[in-house]
Amino acid sequence: MFIDVFKNSGKPYLRLVNSVKVKNAAGKKVSQKRAVLNIGPLDKYDDGMPDYVERLRKSFKAGQPLIDFIEPYCEKHAPLKRYNFHYTDGDPACIGNPKLFSHVLLERILEELGLNYFFSSYKGFTKLQYDVYSFAKMMIFGRLLNPVSKLATVKQNGDYYEPIITDGYNPDNIYDTLDFIASNHDKIIRRMNTNLMKKSDRNTDIIFYDVTNFYYEIEDPDEDETDEDGTVLSQGLRKMGVCKEERKQPIVQMGLFMDSNGLPIAVSCFPGNTLDHLTLKTALSKNIDNTELSRFILIADRGICNYPNIFHVTDNGNGYIMAKSLLKSNAAEREWAYSDDGFICESDTFKYKSRTVRKTVKDEHGQSREITEKVVIYWSENFAKRGLKENESFLELLDRLMETPENFRITAVQAKSLRKFLDKNMVNKNTGEIINSSELRAMIDKSKVEAYTKNFGYYQLVTSELTMGEKEIIEKYHGLSQIENQFRIMKGDLNTRPLFVRNPEHVKAHLLICMIALTVMRIIQNRVVSSGVVPSAGQKGVSWTMGLSGERIQSALNKWQVELLPGDYFKFMNTADPDLKLILDAFGINIPLKFFRRADLKQIKTNIKNFM
């Protein structure tokens, strides 16, 4: 029984109806509505709030209808239905075989992002013979639920209550799908961002950018393709570089843009030996500069900060807040930063100050230009303690070396770490290595050690926002630390690395698949927080939190399963799991205590609304 809206003389009315099967003129059974109760005109009951009919239907299903007098017709008042199932020894049905049902939620989110229409329409343009969207869904679902290799992902097709890929298919089409995704990389990103702007009220006043890398379990990096004259025609992608996880293996660099709600905006990949600051202009030009975004403030770490990057941002009408290394600043800048003069001390553990400076610097074309920016210095006791803790063993090594250098043998790794604290007159200019360990007492430059430890707890920010308050600048910058959590989700829960695909186009597609999976994860997290089913623990100045960790969401979604019973009935599994219930409640998904038909399962997906 359900609530139906029909028109009488052009006026909408409400009624309760049953759906019954009747034979038509051709003798086929078709569904037909049979009225149970005429409720009355819609305008008599409409409370003026949005989606009244939908809310009325949901309240009726829940047994607490918005219209009191129809409560006796709710399902809870109907006679309980009894089921009789018969099993026979030797029947495979005697052994339970539950299937994943969580993909219905994931698929609805992809539909809200516009990806179903995109893949379907572009398949028609290219006249592809295989179901490219189904293969793309398999990779996205697999990344979120059970990340494995590409071919192993195809084998998961039977894990879902209805296979994602239907009919006959060639497993190798998954690599063809990677080619399709790579060739349409920018269009896919634009489609997602367009729908996020329309449906989720995305705020891009602030955009975060950071770089991470993913390693390969291979020994040798890719060779560059060159012509006879040695000119590089094509640069290899898998290169030796500074690995964030300190592995001595080839890596690929990835730059990621995110909004203030933690939703990805775009992703770009670069050869592993590309320095972080050299990625920004390319990533901006490709993904951001030509979009219709209003003015935004780009927030980035000190690895990105240089004036060619800053001018690229401001020349496109945008602003910036970037961290800038104090150790790499000139002597006058450091003297002002460390001086006690001008600090505003809110407590014994935190202080800040600022000034506006005008200077002449070089832009990306090497031309001298004048820039005016606000410089904010702040010191935190917690950051200072953390710096000392992280460097504790190394500082103890320095002390012991200065006291009794003859008792130590210096490894090549230690020599490299010590080099920045050595007097320049005692370093071999050709190799940079320590010449004689017995002379280390004279070689350790105490002033450099003191300058290094003095920096603990101090941060320097530079910004185009001259009228913005110091604390607001600091708070907005602190939002950047949350992007590290998204990198951890990609490297951990989504298992983005180690990378196994080696074709550059497939690497590009793989990272985009991971970005889409991360976007879906963040939409679920945002919905859990915004629905109020868990308390918000948001960081001040940052509008997004996790609600549930990626690991807990992944575990909960894997528990949302259905099992086929005799008579083509289904029963749900694990819906009382606390984390799964949080997700279901956040999306308004009600799973009554009953058995379900296939039509009921389809209706569950239809009723899911993703963006609030």
N, C-alpha and C positions, 0 to 999 in steps of 0.2 A: 504494500500500500504506500502511496506517495502523494504529494501535493502537486496539483496540476493547475496551470493558468490557462483559461480559455476566454474567448471574447464573445459577448452577447451584445448585439447592436453596436459593435465597436468599442465596448467598455470591457476592461479586463476583470474577470471574476476568478475566485479561488474555489477549488473543490478537491476532495479526496477521491482517488481512483485506485483501482486494481488493474494490473496488466494480466490479461487472459489470452490463451491461444485459441483461435477459431480457424476454421477452414474457409478459404476464399473460394471464388467461383471456379478456380482451377483445381481445387482440392488440396491446396497447400496450406499448411498451418502458418498463420501470421499473428502478430501481437495486436491486441486491441484493448483500448482503455474502457473500463467499466466503472461508472460513477458510483461511489459509496456514500458520499455526503457533499452537498453543496454548502460551501462555507459562506460565501457572499462576495460583494464587490471588493476588489483589492484596495481601493482608496479608503475604505472604511477602517482597515486595519494597519495600513502603511504608516510607520512611525516617522517617516521623513528621513531616516538614516539610510546610507548607501546599502545596496544589495539586500533589501528587505526579504524578497522571496527566497533568496539563497539562505539567509539566516533562518527563515521560518522552516525551510526544509531540513536544515541541520538540526534545529531544535526539536522538530517532530521525530527525527530519527533517534535523537538522544533521549526521547521520552519526556521532555519538558518543553512543549510547544509554546511559542509566543502567544498563540491564541488558546486560552484556557479550555474552552468547551470541546476542543478536539482531542484533549488528552486521553479520554477513554479509548480512542482509536489507535493510540500509539502501540508499538510492537510489544512493549512490556506488559500490556493488558491482554494481548492475544494469547490463546492457548499455546503452551510450549510444544514445539514440534519434536517428535521422537524419531530417531533414525535407527534403522536396522542394517548393519553391514555384515556380509557373509564372506568369510575367508576359507580357503581350502588348503590343506597341507600341500606343500610343493608349489603353491602359487608365489611368484616373486613379490607380490604385494604384501606378503606376510612380513617382509623385511622393509622397514621404513626407508624412504629415499627422498627426503625433503630437498626442495630446490630454492634457489635464491629468488626473492621477490623484491628486494630493495632497488633493483634496477628501474622499477616503475617510477620511483621518485627521481632517480638520476636522469631518466629519460625526459621527464616533465621539465626538469631544470634546463636540459639541453634545448628543448623546444622553446622555452621562454627566452633563451639566448639566441634563438633564430637559426640554430644550426641544422635542424631538420629541413627547413625550407631551403637553406643555402646548399646543402649537399644534394638535395633532390633536384634543384633547378640546375646546378652546374653539371650534374650527371647528364641531364638532358642536352646541355650545350656540347658536351664532349662525346656523347654517344657511347659512354662506358657500358660494357655488357654485364658487369657485376655490380652488386649492391654496395657502393662505396660508403654510404652512410652507415650501414650495418657493421662494416669492418671498422669504421671510425668509432662507433659506439662501443664495439668490443674492446678496443684499445683504451678508451676513456674509462669504461666500467672496470676493466681489468686493472688499470692503474690505481683506481680508487679502492677496489675490494681485495684483489689478490695479484699484486704486480709480479709478473714473470716475463720471460722473453716473448717476442712477438708471436712465434709459432705456437708456443705453449699457451698464449692468450687465446688463440683460435680454438684450441682444444677445450677451453673453458665454456664453449658455446652450449654444451649440454648441462651446465651447472645451473642455468636459469630455468624458471618454471615454464617459460616459452622461449625457445632458442632465439637468440638475437639474429643470427644469420640463418635464413631458411632456404629450402630447396638445395639442390646440389651446388657446391662451391669449391673453388680451388684455394687451399690454404695460402698459397703464394700470393694471392690477391692482396694479402695484408701489406706486402711490400709495394704493390702497385698503389695502394691507398696512401702509403707514406709519400710516394711521388706526387700524388694528387694534392695532399695537404701541403707539401713543400711549395708546389707551384702556385697554390692559392693562399699562402701563408698570410699575406697582408690583408686580403679580402676577408678571411675568416676572423682576424682580429678586429677589423672594422665592423663586421656584422655583430660580433659580441658586444663591442663597446656601444654601438648604436642602440641595441636593445637594453643594455644596462642603463644608459642615459634616460631612455623613455620609461622604463618600467620600475627602476629602483631608485629614481631620483639621485643618481650618482653625483657626488660632489667632487669636482676636480680642481677646487681652489688650491689644493696642496697635492703635489705629486712627489712620491718618493722614488729614488733610483739607487740601486746598488748592484754590485757585481759579485758573482760567485763562480765556481768552476766545478766541473765533474770529470772524474778520472776514468781512464781506460786501463784494463788489466792487460796491457801490452808493454813490451820493452822499448820498441823503437818508434820515434815520432814519424809523422808523414813527411815525405820529401816534397819540396816545392817543385812545380813544373816550370822549367825555364826553356828559353830558346837557345840557339847556337851561340848568341852573344852573352848568355848568362842573365838576360833579362827575365824577371819572374813573371810568368804568364798566369799562374794559378798558385796561390799559397796553400800549403797543407793546413788542415784544420786541427789535427791531433798533434799538439806541440808540447815540448817541455816548457813549463812555466812555474810560477809561484803557486803551488797547490795550497788551497785553504786548509786541507787536511794533512799537509806536510808529507805527501806521498811522492816518491821519485818515479812517477809514471806520467806519460803524456796526458794532457788535459784539454778540455774545451772551455772557453770562457762564456758565461751567460750574463747578459744585462737584463734586469727586470724593472719595469715601471709599475707602481702600485698607487691606488688612490688612498684617501684618508680612512676609508672603511676596510682597508686591507685587501681589496679586490684587485687582481692583476689588470693592467691596462695593455701591456705589450711585452714581448720577449724578443731578444736578439742574441745570436751566437757569434763568437769570434774565435780565431785561432788561439790556442792555449798560451802562446807567448805574447799576447796583446796586453799591454799594461792597462790597468783599470781606467785611468783618466783618458786613454785614447779611445775608449768605447763610447763615451757619452755623445759626442757630436754626431757620429754615425747613427746611433740609436735614436737620437732626437729627430734627425733629418728624415729617417725612415718611418718612424712610428708616430711622432707627435707634431712636428712643425706644420704639416699640411692638413691637420685635422681642424675641426671647427670648435676646438676648446676655447673657452674664454681665458683671460689672463690667469696664470697659475704661478705658484711659488714652488720651485724645484728644491727639494731637500736632499742633500747628498753628503757622503762622508768625506774625510780629508783625502782619501785616495783618488777622489774625482776632482778635487778642488785645484784649478789653475785658471789663469785669466783668459786664455783662449776659450775654455769651456764657458766661463762666466759671460763673456761677450756674446757667445753664440746664444745663450739663454736670453740675455737682455735685448739683443738686437731683434729678437722675435717677439718683443713686447712683454716678456715674462720676468718674474723675479726669482730670487734664489736665497736660500740659507744653507751655507756649507761650512763644515768643519775645516779648519786650516791648522796644519801642524805648527806648534810653537817651536819645536826643535829646528824646523827648517825656515823659521822666520829670521829676519835680520836682528842684529844685536839691539838696536833701538826699540824694535817691536817687543822683544823679549824683556827688556829692561822695564818698559811701561807695564807689560802684562804682570810681571812678578812684583812690582812695586805695590806697597800697601796703600798708596795714595788713591783715593777715588772709589774704593770698594764700598759697596752697600752690604753690610753684614746683617742678614736676617737672623742668624744664630751663630753659634761657635762652629757649626759644621757646614755652613754654606754662605758664600758671598759672591758678588758679581759687580761688574762695572762695564762701561761702554764709552766709546768715543766715535766721532765721525771723522774719517780721513779722506783726503783727496791725494791721489798719486798718479804717476804716469807709468803705464805698463804696456806690454806687447799683446796684441790680439792674435787670432789664429793665422793671420796673414803676415805676422811679424811687424806690423805697423804700430808705432807708438800712439797710445790713446790715453786720455785722462779718464779716471773713474773715481766716483765718490761712493763710499760704502760705510756701513756701520760695523764696527768691530766690537764684539761682546766677549769678555773674558769672565769665566766663572770657575770657582773652586769648590769642590765637594770633599768633605772628609772621607765619605764612603768610597769615592773614586780613588782618593789618595791611598787608603788602606788596601784597596783592591790592587792598585799598582805595585805597592810594596810586596803584597802577598804573591802576586804573579811573578815577581822578579827576585823573590827571597833567596832561592838557591843560587842564582847567578851572582847576586850581590855578595853572598857569603863566599863564593869562589873568588871574587875580586879581592876581598879582604884577606883571604888566606894566601893568595898569590903575592900580595904586597908584603905580607909579614914573613912568609917562608917560601920564596919562589923555588928554592933548590929541591923542595920535596915533591914537586909536581911535574908531571909530563903533560904536555898540551896536545890535544888531538886537533886534527884539521878543523873539525866542527867548532870546537871551543875557540880556536884561533880566529875563525871567521866572526864569531860573536864578539870577541875581544877587540877586534880591529878598530872599531869606532872609538875605543877608549885609549888608543895608543898615541904616544907622541909621534908626530909625522916624521921626525928626523930618525926614528928608529924602525921604520917600516921599509921593507924591500919594495921599491917602487915597481919592480917588474912582476913580482908574484903576490905582493901584499901579505905574505906569510911572516910569522915571527922568526927573527934571525937566530936568536940564542935565548933559550928559556932561562938561563941563569941570570940574564940581565933584565928580567921582567920587572924587578922592583923599580928600576929607573924608567921603564917604558910605560907603566900605567900612569896615565894623566889624571890625577885626582880631580882637577877642575872639571874635566869632561864627565867624570862619574857624578860629581856634585850637580852639574847642570842637568844630567839625565834624571837623577832622583828628585831634583827640585821641581821637575815638570809633573810629577805624580799629582793627580787630583785637579790639574788645571786643564781647561778646555778653551779653545779659541774658535769663535764662530764669526763668519763674515756674511753680510747680507745687504741686499739692495733695498730692504724695507727700512728706510731711515727713520720713519715715525713710529714704527712698531716698538712696543715696550720690551725691555730686556727679558723679563720672565716669559712673556709670550713667545719670543724668539727661541728661548731655551726649551720651552715645553713643546713647541712644534718640532724642533730638531730631535727631541727625544723620541718622537714617533718613529723615527728611522730605525730605532733598535728593534722594533717589532717585525721589520722585514726579515730579520735574521731568523725569526721563528718560522716564517714561510719557507725560507731556504731549508730549515731543518725538516719541515714536513716533506718537501720535495725529495730530500736526500734520504729521509727515513721512511715515513709512511708510504710515500708514492714511489720509493725505490728508483728514483731517476738515475742514480749511478750505482755501480759502474756502468758506463755506456757500453753497449755491445754492437749497435749499428755503426757501421764505419763509413758508409757513403755520406758525404757532406749534406746532401739533400735529406737523407733519412735522419741524420742528427738534428737538422733544423726542424723536421716534422715531429720527431720524438719529443723535443723540448716544448713544442707548441702543444702536443697532446698532454704533456705534464702540466703546462700552464692552464689548459682547459680543466683538467682534473682538479688543480688547485683552486680555480675559480668556483667550481661546483662545491668543493669542500668549504670554501669561505662563505658561499651563499647559505649553506646549511648552518655554519657557525653563526652567521649574522642573524638568521631566522631564529635560532635557539635563543640568542641574546635578546633580540627585539620583541619576541613573543612574551618575554617575562617569565618563562618556565624555569630559568636559572637566574640567580642574582647577577647583575652586571658588576664586573670588577674592573671597569675601564680605567686606563691611565689618564690622568688629568691632561687635557689638551689634545687627546687622541680619541676619536669617536668610535673606535672598534676594539672589541675584545674577542676572545676565542669562544667562550661559552662552554664548549666541549673541545678537548684536544683532538687533533687529527687521528691519533691512535685509538681513542675511545669511539670516535665516529666510525672509523673503519671496522672496529670490532663489532659495534652495534649493528651496522648495516649487514654484516655477514651473518648475523643471527636472525635477520628478518627473512624467514623462509615459509614456504607453504608445502604441504604434502598432499598428494593425490590419493583419494580414498575410493573404494568401490562406488559405482553409481555416478562417477564423475563429480564427486564432491571434493572440496578442499578444506583443510584445516590449517590455521596459522600456527607458527612455532615462535616461542620466545617473546611474544609481545609484552610480557610483563617485565622483561629485562629493563632495569632502571634507565640506562642510557638510550636504549631503543625507544622506550616510552617517552623520554624527553623529546626525541626527534619527531615522533609521531604526533605528540601534543603540539609541538611548535608549528607543524604544518597542518594542524587541524584534521589529522587522519584518525578516524574512529574505527576501531576493529571490534565489533560486537562479539560476544561470546556465543558463537554459532558456527555452523558449517556453511561453506560458500560454494556458489556455482561460478562458472567462468564469467558469466555476465556481471556477477557481483564484483569479481576481481577487476574487471575492466572499469567498472564504475568508480572503484577506489582511485584509480589513476586519473580518471576524468575530473574528480572532485578536488584534486590537489592544486592549490594555488601557491605559487612559489614566492612571488615578490609582494611585499606588503604595501 
